[in-house]
Amino acid sequence: MRVFALAVAFVAAVDAFKPDSNSCVTEEAGLGLGGEYMHHKQAKYVIGEPYAAGSYYRYCFKGKLTCHRDAGIADLPMPKAENCSEVLKKRKLGYFVDPQHTALWPHQTLCYGIKRDDFSDSENKIIDDGLTYLRTTGLTFLTLDECKAAPNADKLCGGCVDYVHVNKKDPNRCSARVGWAKIGPQPLNLGTPCFVVGKGTVVHEFLHSLGVFHEHTNPSANLIVHDMQRGAQNYLPKAQALYTDYDSHSIMHYPQVRGVCIPLARNDGKRWCGPHESKSLGCVEPRAKDCDVEASKPFGQRKKMSQGDFATIANMYGCAKTGKNATIDFLRNKLAKKGAIHNAALETGAAKRFDKSLAKVNKARADAKAAKKAAKRAAKRAARKKRGKKGGKKKAK
């Protein structure tokens, strides 16, 4: 009876729906996609899925329905509108192949190249600081030259051909291609505004390049989207490549000013519409006034990666969560300042290859410390013994 009552209530809610002047009605085009109501600022994919290059979505704005191509790049503004009839004709003719899941970089290694002349000295330093910080995730980041010099170069970055091309082609935009695109140089644009908060935005965009989606698209997030200020792929719920709990403090979360927030509680039993849903389903179209401003304040921080962000990388790439000791190359550089003995121990340990648990690296480091302490103790014992012998000779006289 309870199920029946809920079903009746749902049908009643749908029947009660009355489209307003800002609503859109989708065309059929022989694909079973027609006759659907879409409310103002609603988006829905008709080909592919978010962040899959070549996918298309419909977008309703003030009663006008347009189609937009997803370039597979995060943080881009709404793409240029295309004729929906032409897009659907191409789909009907089978011009599109269902996109695969976002590819991850092989062997936990991302290759990059920086167009240094695009950036000022201070901006170049911020990029380098961001890469240094990213190495604490447990991944390896190599320039193309470093990749080609690696003993397993043929297995890295598509044979050292694919890399993240860091540039400032658009001086006002921060954006990146999501995941390993396998296209040679793949764009990561860092405009001037990307450096205002230090390395945080650099880290955010590189995480996109690693295949990490925006946190507010986590299907388990209880959020509303009232204004799509970027392309729809940046807002629609996305089934993650891994399953992690929603994290409001993630460095991958949009701030409130980007049209995302925690909603105020409802007392009428209705739910808020998702950015891909229509009011015809019986949900309520969210607006800015429906936001709980105080509860949404943590959104959009760019100071550091949250523990959830580190866990996401660990789950995606199988890296141990060991903080700043998580990468061999980072560890080697850090310990180089403390004496060659540490580097020597690493060279004979697991430093020549990436080890997911890093147990061998940690053991090598522990052995090096123990050997150093043992050498100091031996030196002290030898010094005491030498002093004792000298004292004994004096007494004999």
C-alpha positions as a LaTeX table, in Angstrom:
\begin{tabular}{lrrr}
\hline
Residue & $x$ (\AA) & $y$ (\AA) & $z$ (\AA) \\
\hline
Met1 & 0.00 & 0.00 & 0.00 \\
Arg2 & 2.84 & 2.39 & 0.82 \\
Val3 & 4.44 & 1.78 & $-2.59$ \\
Phe4 & 1.10 & 2.31 & $-4.31$ \\
Ala5 & 0.51 & 5.56 & $-2.41$ \\
Leu6 & 3.92 & 6.86 & $-3.39$ \\
Ala7 & 3.27 & 5.97 & $-7.03$ \\
Val8 & $-0.07$ & 7.81 & $-7.01$ \\
Ala9 & 1.58 & 10.86 & $-5.41$ \\
Phe10 & 4.31 & 10.86 & $-8.08$ \\
Val11 & 1.78 & 10.64 & $-10.95$ \\
Ala12 & $-0.23$ & 13.46 & $-9.38$ \\
Ala13 & 2.87 & 15.61 & $-9.11$ \\
Val14 & 3.71 & 15.03 & $-12.79$ \\
Asp15 & 0.14 & 15.71 & $-13.88$ \\
Ala16 & 0.22 & 18.95 & $-11.89$ \\
Phe17 & 3.31 & 20.17 & $-13.73$ \\
Lys18 & 2.68 & 23.21 & $-15.90$ \\
Pro19 & 5.55 & 24.38 & $-18.12$ \\
Asp20 & 6.26 & 28.10 & $-17.98$ \\
Ser21 & 7.43 & 30.42 & $-20.76$ \\
Asn22 & 11.07 & 29.63 & $-20.01$ \\
Ser23 & 10.62 & 25.86 & $-20.45$ \\
Cys24 & 11.70 & 23.95 & $-23.55$ \\
Val25 & 10.22 & 20.91 & $-25.31$ \\
Thr26 & 12.68 & 18.56 & $-27.00$ \\
Glu27 & 12.25 & 17.46 & $-30.62$ \\
Glu28 & 11.86 & 13.80 & $-31.55$ \\
Ala29 & 14.14 & 13.26 & $-34.58$ \\
Gly30 & 13.25 & 9.54 & $-34.49$ \\
Leu31 & 15.48 & 8.79 & $-31.51$ \\
Gly32 & 13.00 & 8.56 & $-28.67$ \\
Leu33 & 14.34 & 11.83 & $-27.26$ \\
Gly34 & 11.39 & 14.06 & $-28.09$ \\
Gly35 & 8.49 & 15.43 & $-26.14$ \\
Glu36 & 10.52 & 15.98 & $-22.97$ \\
Tyr37 & 10.15 & 19.15 & $-20.92$ \\
Met38 & 13.30 & 20.90 & $-19.81$ \\
His39 & 13.17 & 23.83 & $-17.45$ \\
His40 & 15.27 & 26.98 & $-17.62$ \\
Lys41 & 19.04 & 26.24 & $-17.21$ \\
Gln42 & 18.57 & 22.47 & $-17.30$ \\
Ala43 & 21.07 & 20.35 & $-19.27$ \\
Lys44 & 20.90 & 16.75 & $-20.44$ \\
Tyr45 & 23.33 & 14.66 & $-22.48$ \\
Val46 & 21.97 & 13.21 & $-25.72$ \\
Ile47 & 25.26 & 11.71 & $-26.92$ \\
Gly48 & 27.95 & 10.31 & $-24.63$ \\
Glu49 & 28.64 & 11.49 & $-21.10$ \\
Pro50 & 30.33 & 14.36 & $-19.21$ \\
Tyr51 & 34.04 & 14.93 & $-19.98$ \\
Ala52 & 33.99 & 12.47 & $-22.91$ \\
Ala53 & 35.28 & 14.46 & $-25.88$ \\
Gly54 & 32.78 & 14.48 & $-28.73$ \\
Ser55 & 29.73 & 14.09 & $-26.50$ \\
Tyr56 & 26.78 & 16.50 & $-26.83$ \\
Tyr57 & 24.23 & 17.88 & $-24.39$ \\
Arg58 & 21.03 & 19.88 & $-24.72$ \\
Tyr59 & 20.63 & 23.07 & $-22.74$ \\
Cys60 & 17.44 & 25.02 & $-22.11$ \\
Phe61 & 17.75 & 28.77 & $-21.59$ \\
Lys62 & 14.72 & 31.07 & $-21.52$ \\
Gly63 & 12.64 & 28.79 & $-23.71$ \\
Lys64 & 15.35 & 28.21 & $-26.31$ \\
Leu65 & 16.91 & 24.76 & $-26.75$ \\
Thr66 & 20.53 & 24.57 & $-27.91$ \\
Cys67 & 23.10 & 21.79 & $-28.25$ \\
His68 & 26.72 & 22.00 & $-27.12$ \\
Arg69 & 29.77 & 19.82 & $-27.76$ \\
Asp70 & 31.74 & 18.55 & $-24.77$ \\
Ala71 & 35.46 & 18.93 & $-25.58$ \\
Gly72 & 36.48 & 16.78 & $-22.61$ \\
Ile73 & 38.01 & 19.81 & $-20.92$ \\
Ala74 & 37.11 & 20.82 & $-17.36$ \\
Asp75 & 36.31 & 24.40 & $-16.27$ \\
Leu76 & 35.53 & 25.73 & $-19.75$ \\
Pro77 & 32.62 & 28.18 & $-20.19$ \\
Met78 & 29.50 & 27.01 & $-22.03$ \\
Pro79 & 30.65 & 25.96 & $-25.54$ \\
Lys80 & 29.32 & 27.60 & $-28.67$ \\
Ala81 & 25.77 & 26.50 & $-29.51$ \\
Glu82 & 25.22 & 24.11 & $-32.40$ \\
Asn83 & 22.09 & 23.17 & $-34.31$ \\
Cys84 & 20.39 & 20.36 & $-32.35$ \\
Ser85 & 18.74 & 18.93 & $-35.48$ \\
Glu86 & 22.11 & 18.44 & $-37.14$ \\
Val87 & 23.61 & 16.91 & $-34.01$ \\
Leu88 & 20.76 & 14.40 & $-33.67$ \\
Lys89 & 20.97 & 13.51 & $-37.37$ \\
Lys90 & 24.62 & 12.59 & $-36.88$ \\
Arg91 & 23.70 & 10.43 & $-33.89$ \\
Lys92 & 20.93 & 8.73 & $-35.87$ \\
Leu93 & 23.38 & 7.92 & $-38.67$ \\
Gly94 & 25.74 & 6.34 & $-36.14$ \\
Tyr95 & 28.57 & 8.88 & $-36.42$ \\
Phe96 & 29.28 & 8.64 & $-32.71$ \\
Val97 & 30.70 & 5.81 & $-30.64$ \\
Asp98 & 29.83 & 5.51 & $-26.98$ \\
Pro99 & 32.77 & 7.06 & $-25.08$ \\
Gln100 & 34.90 & 4.93 & $-22.80$ \\
His101 & 35.64 & 5.73 & $-19.18$ \\
Thr102 & 38.30 & 8.32 & $-18.49$ \\
Ala103 & 41.75 & 6.81 & $-19.03$ \\
Leu104 & 44.37 & 6.94 & $-16.29$ \\
Trp105 & 48.06 & 7.55 & $-16.93$ \\
Pro106 & 50.00 & 4.26 & $-17.10$ \\
His107 & 52.48 & 3.23 & $-14.42$ \\
Gln108 & 51.39 & 6.06 & $-12.09$ \\
Thr109 & 53.36 & 8.53 & $-14.24$ \\
Leu110 & 52.16 & 11.76 & $-15.85$ \\
Cys111 & 54.36 & 13.57 & $-18.37$ \\
Tyr112 & 54.24 & 17.33 & $-18.78$ \\
Gly113 & 55.77 & 20.20 & $-20.69$ \\
Ile114 & 55.61 & 23.86 & $-19.65$ \\
Lys115 & 55.70 & 26.69 & $-22.15$ \\
Arg116 & 57.90 & 28.74 & $-19.83$ \\
Asp117 & 57.88 & 31.89 & $-21.97$ \\
Asp118 & 54.11 & 32.18 & $-21.45$ \\
Phe119 & 54.59 & 32.79 & $-17.75$ \\
Ser120 & 56.38 & 35.26 & $-15.48$ \\
Asp121 & 59.11 & 34.11 & $-13.10$ \\
Ser122 & 56.70 & 34.14 & $-10.18$ \\
Glu123 & 54.09 & 32.17 & $-12.14$ \\
Asn124 & 56.68 & 29.58 & $-13.20$ \\
Lys125 & 57.63 & 29.17 & $-9.55$ \\
Ile126 & 54.00 & 28.64 & $-8.55$ \\
Ile127 & 53.65 & 25.94 & $-11.23$ \\
Asp128 & 56.80 & 24.21 & $-9.95$ \\
Asp129 & 55.51 & 24.48 & $-6.37$ \\
Gly130 & 52.26 & 22.89 & $-7.48$ \\
Leu131 & 54.09 & 19.98 & $-9.12$ \\
Thr132 & 56.24 & 19.48 & $-6.02$ \\
Tyr133 & 53.08 & 19.35 & $-3.93$ \\
Leu134 & 51.40 & 16.93 & $-6.34$ \\
Arg135 & 54.32 & 14.52 & $-5.96$ \\
Thr136 & 53.23 & 13.98 & $-2.37$ \\
Thr137 & 50.24 & 12.03 & $-3.74$ \\
Gly138 & 52.44 & 9.08 & $-4.62$ \\
Leu139 & 52.57 & 9.71 & $-8.37$ \\
Thr140 & 55.54 & 10.48 & $-10.62$ \\
Phe141 & 55.62 & 13.62 & $-12.77$ \\
Leu142 & 58.20 & 13.71 & $-15.56$ \\
Thr143 & 59.26 & 16.13 & $-18.27$ \\
Leu144 & 59.48 & 14.55 & $-21.72$ \\
Asp145 & 63.28 & 14.45 & $-21.47$ \\
Glu146 & 63.05 & 12.66 & $-18.12$ \\
Cys147 & 60.54 & 10.24 & $-19.61$ \\
Lys148 & 62.79 & 9.40 & $-22.57$ \\
Ala149 & 65.70 & 8.77 & $-20.20$ \\
Ala150 & 63.68 & 6.33 & $-18.08$ \\
Pro151 & 64.54 & 2.60 & $-18.47$ \\
Asn152 & 60.86 & 1.81 & $-19.14$ \\
Ala153 & 60.27 & 4.79 & $-21.45$ \\
Asp154 & 58.28 & 2.70 & $-23.91$ \\
Lys155 & 55.66 & 2.04 & $-21.23$ \\
Leu156 & 55.29 & 5.62 & $-20.00$ \\
Cys157 & 53.01 & 8.31 & $-21.44$ \\
Gly158 & 52.35 & 6.44 & $-24.67$ \\
Gly159 & 56.06 & 6.02 & $-25.33$ \\
Cys160 & 56.84 & 9.54 & $-24.09$ \\
Val161 & 54.55 & 11.02 & $-26.74$ \\
Asp162 & 51.56 & 12.04 & $-24.61$ \\
Tyr163 & 51.97 & 14.89 & $-22.15$ \\
Val164 & 50.14 & 17.72 & $-20.41$ \\
His165 & 50.98 & 20.92 & $-22.27$ \\
Val166 & 50.92 & 23.75 & $-19.72$ \\
Asn167 & 50.37 & 27.09 & $-21.44$ \\
Lys168 & 48.60 & 30.44 & $-21.28$ \\
Lys169 & 46.83 & 30.38 & $-24.62$ \\
Asp170 & 43.82 & 32.01 & $-22.99$ \\
Pro171 & 45.08 & 34.58 & $-20.42$ \\
Asn172 & 41.73 & 34.62 & $-18.58$ \\
Arg173 & 40.96 & 30.93 & $-18.25$ \\
Cys174 & 41.90 & 27.97 & $-16.05$ \\
Ser175 & 41.07 & 24.64 & $-17.71$ \\
Ala176 & 42.42 & 21.16 & $-18.44$ \\
Arg177 & 41.64 & 18.06 & $-20.48$ \\
Val178 & 40.39 & 15.31 & $-18.16$ \\
Gly179 & 42.40 & 12.09 & $-17.86$ \\
Trp180 & 44.98 & 10.60 & $-20.23$ \\
Ala181 & 43.74 & 11.73 & $-23.64$ \\
Lys182 & 46.33 & 9.81 & $-25.73$ \\
Ile183 & 46.55 & 12.66 & $-28.26$ \\
Gly184 & 50.13 & 13.83 & $-27.81$ \\
Pro185 & 50.09 & 17.27 & $-26.15$ \\
Gln186 & 46.84 & 17.76 & $-24.22$ \\
Pro187 & 45.96 & 21.25 & $-23.00$ \\
Leu188 & 46.20 & 22.62 & $-19.48$ \\
Asn189 & 45.57 & 26.36 & $-19.65$ \\
Leu190 & 46.68 & 28.59 & $-16.78$ \\
Gly191 & 45.60 & 32.18 & $-17.29$ \\
Thr192 & 46.65 & 35.04 & $-15.03$ \\
Pro193 & 43.71 & 34.58 & $-12.58$ \\
Cys194 & 44.86 & 31.00 & $-11.91$ \\
Phe195 & 47.79 & 32.25 & $-9.81$ \\
Val196 & 45.88 & 34.58 & $-7.46$ \\
Val197 & 45.50 & 31.90 & $-4.75$ \\
Gly198 & 48.98 & 30.43 & $-5.10$ \\
Lys199 & 49.46 & 26.83 & $-6.24$ \\
Gly200 & 45.90 & 25.68 & $-5.44$ \\
Thr201 & 44.42 & 26.20 & $-8.90$ \\
Val202 & 47.50 & 24.64 & $-10.52$ \\
Val203 & 46.93 & 21.54 & $-8.38$ \\
His204 & 43.19 & 21.58 & $-9.21$ \\
Glu205 & 43.81 & 21.58 & $-12.97$ \\
Phe206 & 46.56 & 18.92 & $-12.82$ \\
Leu207 & 44.17 & 16.68 & $-10.86$ \\
His208 & 41.76 & 17.02 & $-13.77$ \\
Ser209 & 44.60 & 15.90 & $-16.06$ \\
Leu210 & 45.00 & 12.85 & $-13.82$ \\
Gly211 & 41.33 & 12.01 & $-14.36$ \\
Val212 & 39.73 & 13.49 & $-11.23$ \\
Phe213 & 36.27 & 15.00 & $-11.70$ \\
His214 & 34.75 & 17.93 & $-9.85$ \\
Glu215 & 33.70 & 16.90 & $-6.36$ \\
His216 & 30.29 & 18.58 & $-6.61$ \\
Thr217 & 29.43 & 16.11 & $-9.42$ \\
Asn218 & 29.78 & 13.23 & $-6.96$ \\
Pro219 & 26.43 & 11.37 & $-7.20$ \\
Ser220 & 26.27 & 11.13 & $-3.39$ \\
Ala221 & 26.44 & 14.93 & $-2.94$ \\
Asn222 & 23.27 & 16.54 & $-1.57$ \\
Leu223 & 23.62 & 19.78 & $-3.52$ \\
Ile224 & 21.68 & 22.01 & $-5.89$ \\
Val225 & 22.88 & 23.77 & $-9.03$ \\
His226 & 21.01 & 27.00 & $-9.66$ \\
Asp227 & 23.28 & 28.61 & $-12.25$ \\
Met228 & 25.61 & 26.89 & $-14.74$ \\
Gln229 & 28.38 & 29.42 & $-15.18$ \\
Arg230 & 30.58 & 26.87 & $-16.93$ \\
Gly231 & 29.85 & 24.08 & $-19.40$ \\
Ala232 & 27.27 & 21.51 & $-18.26$ \\
Gln233 & 29.93 & 18.79 & $-17.98$ \\
Asn234 & 31.21 & 20.67 & $-14.91$ \\
Tyr235 & 27.89 & 20.28 & $-13.06$ \\
Leu236 & 26.05 & 17.10 & $-14.03$ \\
Pro237 & 26.31 & 14.09 & $-11.67$ \\
Lys238 & 29.17 & 11.85 & $-12.77$ \\
Ala239 & 29.61 & 8.19 & $-11.88$ \\
Gln240 & 33.15 & 8.18 & $-10.54$ \\
Ala241 & 35.88 & 5.76 & $-11.59$ \\
Leu242 & 36.08 & 4.96 & $-7.88$ \\
Tyr243 & 33.65 & 5.16 & $-5.00$ \\
Thr244 & 34.47 & 7.69 & $-2.32$ \\
Asp245 & 32.31 & 9.66 & 0.09 \\
Tyr246 & 31.35 & 13.20 & $-0.85$ \\
Asp247 & 33.91 & 15.71 & 0.45 \\
Ser248 & 32.82 & 19.35 & 0.81 \\
His249 & 36.41 & 20.43 & 1.57 \\
Ser250 & 37.85 & 18.95 & $-1.62$ \\
Ile251 & 40.16 & 21.14 & $-3.70$ \\
Met252 & 38.08 & 19.89 & $-6.65$ \\
His253 & 34.87 & 21.55 & $-5.43$ \\
Tyr254 & 33.40 & 24.66 & $-7.05$ \\
Pro255 & 32.69 & 27.63 & $-4.74$ \\
Gln256 & 29.19 & 29.01 & $-4.16$ \\
Val257 & 29.74 & 31.80 & $-6.68$ \\
Arg258 & 29.84 & 29.15 & $-9.42$ \\
Gly259 & 26.18 & 28.33 & $-8.81$ \\
Val260 & 26.57 & 25.30 & $-6.49$ \\
Cys261 & 25.38 & 25.13 & $-2.88$ \\
Ile262 & 23.82 & 23.10 & $-0.08$ \\
Pro263 & 20.07 & 23.72 & $-0.21$ \\
Leu264 & 17.86 & 24.90 & 2.60 \\
Ala265 & 15.68 & 22.17 & 4.12 \\
Arg266 & 12.28 & 21.55 & 2.54 \\
Asn267 & 9.18 & 20.81 & 4.61 \\
Asp268 & 6.82 & 19.81 & 1.80 \\
Gly269 & 8.28 & 16.37 & 1.08 \\
Lys270 & 9.47 & 17.37 & $-2.38$ \\
Arg271 & 13.03 & 17.13 & $-3.63$ \\
Trp272 & 15.18 & 19.54 & $-5.59$ \\
Cys273 & 15.72 & 18.89 & $-9.29$ \\
Gly274 & 19.23 & 17.88 & $-10.33$ \\
Pro275 & 20.86 & 19.92 & $-13.12$ \\
His276 & 19.92 & 17.11 & $-15.54$ \\
Glu277 & 16.27 & 16.81 & $-14.41$ \\
Ser278 & 13.05 & 18.55 & $-15.37$ \\
Lys279 & 10.29 & 19.86 & $-13.12$ \\
Ser280 & 7.99 & 17.46 & $-14.98$ \\
Leu281 & 9.41 & 14.73 & $-12.71$ \\
Gly282 & 7.76 & 16.37 & $-9.72$ \\
Cys283 & 10.95 & 17.96 & $-8.35$ \\
Val284 & 11.47 & 21.65 & $-7.60$ \\
Glu285 & 13.67 & 23.86 & $-9.77$ \\
Pro286 & 16.39 & 25.34 & $-7.51$ \\
Arg287 & 17.20 & 29.03 & $-7.35$ \\
Ala288 & 19.90 & 31.10 & $-5.65$ \\
Lys289 & 17.55 & 32.03 & $-2.79$ \\
Asp290 & 17.25 & 28.32 & $-1.92$ \\
Cys291 & 20.94 & 28.11 & $-0.88$ \\
Asp292 & 22.13 & 27.64 & 2.68 \\
Val293 & 24.92 & 30.20 & 2.41 \\
Glu294 & 26.53 & 29.42 & 5.78 \\
Ala295 & 26.62 & 25.66 & 5.26 \\
Ser296 & 28.16 & 26.13 & 1.80 \\
Lys297 & 31.08 & 28.31 & 2.93 \\
Pro298 & 33.69 & 25.49 & 2.86 \\
Phe299 & 33.16 & 25.07 & $-0.89$ \\
Gly300 & 35.89 & 26.04 & $-3.31$ \\
Gln301 & 38.95 & 26.18 & $-1.06$ \\
Arg302 & 42.25 & 26.14 & $-2.96$ \\
Lys303 & 44.73 & 26.04 & $-0.06$ \\
Lys304 & 45.51 & 22.33 & $-0.12$ \\
Met305 & 44.23 & 18.90 & $-1.05$ \\
Ser306 & 41.89 & 17.40 & 1.51 \\
Gln307 & 42.39 & 13.93 & 2.96 \\
Gly308 & 39.58 & 12.87 & 0.67 \\
Asp309 & 41.51 & 14.15 & $-2.35$ \\
Phe310 & 44.56 & 12.11 & $-1.34$ \\
Ala311 & 42.31 & 9.08 & $-0.85$ \\
Thr312 & 40.85 & 9.57 & $-4.32$ \\
Ile313 & 44.30 & 9.49 & $-5.92$ \\
Ala314 & 45.26 & 6.50 & $-3.78$ \\
Asn315 & 42.18 & 4.61 & $-4.96$ \\
Met316 & 42.59 & 5.60 & $-8.60$ \\
Tyr317 & 46.29 & 4.86 & $-8.94$ \\
Gly318 & 46.93 & 2.39 & $-6.12$ \\
Cys319 & 49.35 & 4.65 & $-4.24$ \\
Ala320 & 50.16 & 4.31 & $-0.56$ \\
Lys321 & 48.94 & 7.18 & 1.60 \\
Thr322 & 52.26 & 8.10 & 3.14 \\
Gly323 & 52.29 & 11.87 & 2.82 \\
Lys324 & 55.48 & 13.51 & 1.67 \\
Asn325 & 57.34 & 10.19 & 1.54 \\
Ala326 & 54.94 & 8.86 & $-1.05$ \\
Thr327 & 57.12 & 9.24 & $-4.13$ \\
Ile328 & 60.62 & 7.98 & $-4.66$ \\
Asp329 & 61.77 & 10.93 & $-6.74$ \\
Phe330 & 60.38 & 13.45 & $-4.25$ \\
Leu331 & 61.89 & 11.51 & $-1.36$ \\
Arg332 & 65.29 & 11.35 & $-3.05$ \\
Asn333 & 65.35 & 15.11 & $-3.69$ \\
Lys334 & 64.31 & 15.88 & $-0.15$ \\
Leu335 & 66.85 & 13.55 & 1.44 \\
Ala336 & 69.67 & 14.77 & $-0.80$ \\
Lys337 & 69.87 & 17.80 & 1.46 \\
Lys338 & 70.51 & 15.54 & 4.46 \\
Gly339 & 73.54 & 13.64 & 3.19 \\
Ala340 & 74.54 & 11.23 & 0.45 \\
Ile341 & 74.14 & 8.20 & 2.71 \\
His342 & 70.37 & 8.37 & 2.36 \\
Asn343 & 70.55 & 8.51 & $-1.40$ \\
Ala344 & 72.99 & 5.59 & $-1.45$ \\
Ala345 & 70.57 & 3.53 & 0.61 \\
Leu346 & 67.72 & 4.40 & $-1.72$ \\
Glu347 & 69.75 & 3.51 & $-4.81$ \\
Thr348 & 70.27 & 0.00 & $-3.45$ \\
Gly349 & 66.69 & $-0.27$ & $-2.27$ \\
Ala350 & 63.46 & 0.26 & $-4.22$ \\
Ala351 & 64.32 & 3.66 & $-5.66$ \\
Lys352 & 64.81 & 2.30 & $-9.16$ \\
Arg353 & 61.15 & 1.38 & $-9.52$ \\
Phe354 & 57.78 & 2.49 & $-8.21$ \\
Asp355 & 56.53 & 0.26 & $-5.42$ \\
Lys356 & 52.87 & 0.69 & $-4.45$ \\
Ser357 & 53.38 & $-0.01$ & $-0.76$ \\
Leu358 & 56.80 & 1.70 & $-0.67$ \\
Ala359 & 57.74 & $-0.80$ & 2.04 \\
Lys360 & 61.17 & $-1.35$ & 0.53 \\
Val361 & 61.85 & 2.37 & 0.26 \\
Asn362 & 60.84 & 2.95 & 3.85 \\
Lys363 & 62.99 & 0.00 & 4.95 \\
Ala364 & 65.94 & 1.37 & 3.01 \\
Arg365 & 65.51 & 4.73 & 4.68 \\
Ala366 & 65.21 & 3.10 & 8.12 \\
Asp367 & 68.30 & 0.98 & 7.46 \\
Ala368 & 70.24 & 4.08 & 6.40 \\
Lys369 & 69.28 & 5.88 & 9.62 \\
Ala370 & 70.16 & 2.83 & 11.69 \\
Ala371 & 73.54 & 2.51 & 9.95 \\
Lys372 & 74.27 & 6.18 & 10.57 \\
Lys373 & 73.38 & 5.85 & 14.25 \\
Ala374 & 75.45 & 2.66 & 14.52 \\
Ala375 & 78.43 & 4.44 & 12.95 \\
Lys376 & 78.11 & 7.27 & 15.45 \\
Arg377 & 77.92 & 4.83 & 18.36 \\
Ala378 & 80.96 & 2.95 & 17.03 \\
Ala379 & 82.89 & 6.19 & 16.68 \\
Lys380 & 82.04 & 7.16 & 20.27 \\
Arg381 & 83.11 & 3.75 & 21.57 \\
Ala382 & 86.37 & 3.98 & 19.64 \\
Ala383 & 86.99 & 7.47 & 21.02 \\
Arg384 & 86.36 & 6.32 & 24.60 \\
Lys385 & 88.62 & 3.32 & 24.13 \\
Lys386 & 91.35 & 5.53 & 22.71 \\
Arg387 & 91.04 & 7.93 & 25.64 \\
Gly388 & 91.17 & 4.99 & 28.05 \\
Lys389 & 94.38 & 3.67 & 26.52 \\
Lys390 & 96.05 & 7.05 & 26.74 \\
Gly391 & 95.05 & 7.37 & 30.38 \\
Gly392 & 96.44 & 3.91 & 31.15 \\
Lys393 & 99.84 & 4.70 & 29.65 \\
Lys394 & 100.16 & 7.82 & 31.84 \\
Lys395 & 99.47 & 5.83 & 35.03 \\
Ala396 & 102.17 & 3.29 & 34.12 \\
Lys397 & 104.80 & 6.04 & 34.15 \\
\hline
\end{tabular}
